[in-house]
Amino acid sequence: KAMSSNPRTAIGFIDPLHIVLAVSDGRTADSVGLTLADLARVMQEAGCATAYNLDGGGSATLYYNGQVMNKLINNYERPCGDFLYFTN
């Protein structure tokens, strides 16, 4: 699955106070998704020194200020037990 294009979610760290969140749609007519190598390249180009691939596939969701920011597979928000929560 690492070599195939799929929806992906990642977090990267530029430095201790600067992070990058990335989500890629996939498996739709609008987006094929990313391979893990593609995702690594995106994070590197964003300036991340370290990055982590998180859950992907149908669970790849970016939720911000009360709204889902990406297009979900079949417009379905899957239940997910793991998440990152940021507050200021």
C-alpha positions, 0 to 999 in steps of 0.5 A, a space after each residue: 500500500 505504501 507504493 500505491 496512491 491513497 488518501 493520506 494524513 501527516 504531521 511534520 515538524 519544521 522546528 518545535 514551534 512550527 508544525 505542518 498538517 497535511 491531508 490528501 484526498 484520494 480514490 475519487 475522480 478529483 484526486 488519486 491520492 499520494 504514495 508515501 514517497 509523494 507524501 514525504 516529498 510534500 513534507 520535505 518541500 514544506 520544510 519539515 525536518 521530521 514528519 509522520 504518516 498518520 492514518 489514511 484511507 477513508 479515515 483521512 480527515 482534516 477538521 478545522 473550526 467545526 468543518 471538515 476541510 477535505 473531501 471524504 470518500 463517499 462523503 462519509 466521516 468514518 469514526 476514528 479512535 485516534 486524533 490530534 487536537 490543538 488549542 491556543 
